[in-house]
Amino acid sequence: MSDNVNSKDFLIGTILGAAVGAGLALMLAPKAGKELREDINEGALKVKERAYEWKDNAQVKGIDWKEKALVKGNEWKDKAVQSTSELTKTVSQKTQDLTNTVQTKLQEKRKKEDEALEAANDVAEQMEKAADELEKEK
């Protein structure tokens, strides 16, 4: 941004300086009125031609900067999309791993509960048998 301002100021200063310098040189030169007017017109045409050249140059540079900005913008967009995709895959994989771990732990807990319940049922059956045998012996 600072370069744009400095370039713009320099360009304006150059144009004004050239115009003022040319005008003063023509006015101070010992020439007849007709010759002076011709020289002023010629100088004005040269300044006009230079201004058009600078305008064309500025347009070309503007187009170049626009293209560079589009390229960089697309590169940054692609990089952001790729990073987001990688992050999504990583989060998805971690979530799947955590889900699998929780399911495995839950299945192990249920298996232990089932084994404990079965053992409790076996003990209850044995106690009933023992109680039945005790009653028969009475």
C-alpha positions as CSV (number, residue, x, y, z in Angstrom):
1,M,0.0,0.0,0.0
2,S,2.8,2.4,0.9
3,D,4.6,1.6,-2.4
4,N,1.3,2.5,-4.3
5,V,1.1,5.9,-2.6
6,N,4.8,6.6,-3.2
7,S,4.5,5.6,-6.8
8,K,1.4,7.6,-7.3
9,D,2.9,10.7,-5.7
10,F,6.1,10.3,-7.7
11,L,4.1,10.0,-10.9
12,I,2.0,13.1,-10.2
13,G,5.1,15.0,-9.2
14,T,6.9,14.0,-12.4
15,I,4.0,15.0,-14.6
16,L,3.5,18.3,-12.9
17,G,7.3,19.0,-12.9
18,A,7.6,18.2,-16.6
19,A,4.7,20.4,-17.5
20,V,5.9,23.3,-15.4
21,G,9.5,22.9,-16.6
22,A,8.5,22.7,-20.2
23,G,6.2,25.7,-19.9
24,L,8.8,27.9,-18.2
25,A,11.5,26.9,-20.7
26,L,9.3,27.8,-23.6
27,M,8.2,31.1,-22.0
28,L,11.7,32.2,-21.1
29,A,13.2,31.2,-24.5
30,P,13.6,34.2,-26.9
31,K,11.1,33.1,-29.6
32,A,8.3,34.7,-31.6
33,G,4.7,34.2,-30.5
34,K,3.9,31.7,-33.2
35,E,7.0,29.6,-32.6
36,L,6.3,29.8,-28.8
37,R,2.7,28.5,-29.3
38,E,3.9,25.7,-31.6
39,D,6.5,24.7,-29.0
40,I,3.9,24.8,-26.2
41,N,1.5,22.6,-28.3
42,E,4.3,20.2,-29.1
43,G,5.3,20.0,-25.4
44,A,1.7,19.5,-24.4
45,L,1.4,16.6,-26.9
46,K,4.5,15.0,-25.6
47,V,3.2,15.3,-22.0
48,K,-0.1,13.8,-23.1
49,E,1.6,10.9,-24.9
50,R,3.7,10.2,-21.7
51,A,0.5,10.3,-19.6
52,Y,-1.1,7.7,-21.9
53,E,2.0,5.5,-21.7
54,W,1.9,5.7,-17.9
55,K,-1.8,5.0,-17.9
56,D,-1.3,1.9,-20.0
57,N,1.6,0.8,-17.8
58,A,-0.6,1.2,-14.7
59,Q,-3.4,-0.8,-16.3
60,V,-0.9,-3.6,-17.2
61,K,0.4,-3.7,-13.7
62,G,-3.1,-3.6,-12.3
63,I,-4.0,-6.7,-14.4
64,D,-0.8,-8.4,-13.2
65,W,-1.6,-7.7,-9.6
66,K,-5.1,-8.9,-10.0
67,E,-4.0,-12.2,-11.5
68,K,-1.4,-12.7,-8.8
69,A,-4.0,-12.0,-6.2
70,L,-6.4,-14.5,-7.8
71,V,-3.6,-17.2,-7.9
72,K,-2.6,-16.6,-4.3
73,G,-6.3,-16.6,-3.2
74,N,-6.9,-19.9,-4.9
75,E,-3.7,-21.4,-3.4
76,W,-4.8,-20.3,0.1
77,K,-8.3,-21.6,-0.5
78,D,-7.0,-25.0,-1.7
79,K,-4.7,-25.2,1.3
80,A,-7.6,-24.4,3.7
81,V,-9.8,-27.0,2.0
82,Q,-7.0,-29.6,2.3
83,S,-6.3,-28.8,5.9
84,T,-10.0,-28.9,6.7
85,S,-10.3,-32.3,5.0
86,E,-7.3,-33.7,6.8
87,L,-8.6,-32.4,10.2
88,T,-12.1,-33.9,9.5
89,K,-10.5,-37.3,8.6
90,T,-8.4,-37.2,11.8
91,V,-11.3,-36.2,14.0
92,S,-13.5,-38.9,12.4
93,Q,-10.9,-41.6,12.9
94,K,-10.3,-40.6,16.5
95,T,-14.1,-40.6,17.1
96,Q,-14.3,-44.1,15.6
97,D,-11.4,-45.3,17.7
98,L,-13.0,-43.9,20.9
99,T,-16.4,-45.5,20.0
100,N,-14.8,-48.9,19.4
101,T,-12.9,-48.7,22.7
102,V,-16.1,-47.7,24.6
103,Q,-18.0,-50.6,23.0
104,T,-15.3,-53.1,23.8
105,K,-15.2,-52.0,27.4
106,L,-18.9,-52.1,27.6
107,Q,-19.0,-55.6,26.2
108,E,-16.3,-56.7,28.7
109,K,-18.3,-55.3,31.5
110,R,-21.5,-57.0,30.4
111,K,-19.7,-60.3,30.0
112,K,-18.4,-60.0,33.6
113,E,-21.8,-59.1,34.8
114,D,-23.3,-62.1,33.0
115,E,-20.6,-64.3,34.5
116,A,-21.3,-62.9,38.0
117,L,-25.0,-63.4,37.5
118,E,-24.5,-67.0,36.3
119,A,-22.2,-67.7,39.3
120,A,-24.8,-66.2,41.6
121,N,-27.5,-68.4,40.1
122,D,-25.2,-71.5,40.5
123,V,-24.7,-70.6,44.1
124,A,-28.4,-70.0,44.6
125,E,-29.2,-73.4,43.0
126,Q,-26.6,-75.2,45.2
127,M,-28.1,-73.5,48.3
128,E,-31.5,-74.6,47.3
129,K,-30.3,-78.2,46.8
130,A,-28.5,-78.0,50.1
131,A,-31.7,-76.7,51.8
132,D,-33.8,-79.4,50.1
133,E,-31.3,-82.1,51.3
134,L,-31.4,-80.7,54.8
135,E,-35.2,-80.9,54.8
136,K,-35.2,-84.4,53.5
137,E,-32.9,-85.5,56.3
138,K,-35.2,-84.1,58.9
